[in-house]
């Protein structure tokens, strides 16, 4: 999780977005889980409900990560300039800047959507 979360947000909003989303999801799901599981146990009389609940939420998490999270290992983070370790990598970035700045298209789409919503 520590390596995945920063890659989800652009640099200029990363700290705030991480704090809000992580704490909101932890309080929402972590805070209500005991209540939901206790209620399900009382309704079904099945003591394996916590295991079923964990399996169900894990499957949802696997589906979300598989379909909606882009692989960003070895790439610069959204909103960040490319990082190089050796001189020959500079030449590669200059030859193919679209690969090094892979997030530019995504940022343009977001800005276009913001403009459309702003006009409404």
Secondary structure, 3 states (H helix, E strand, C coil): CHHHHHHHCCHHHHHHHHHHHHHHHHHHHHHHHHHHHHHHHHHHCCCCHHHHHHHHHHHHHHHHHHHHCCCCCCCCCCCCCCCCCCHHHHHHHHHCHHHHCCCHHHHHHHHHHHHHHHHC
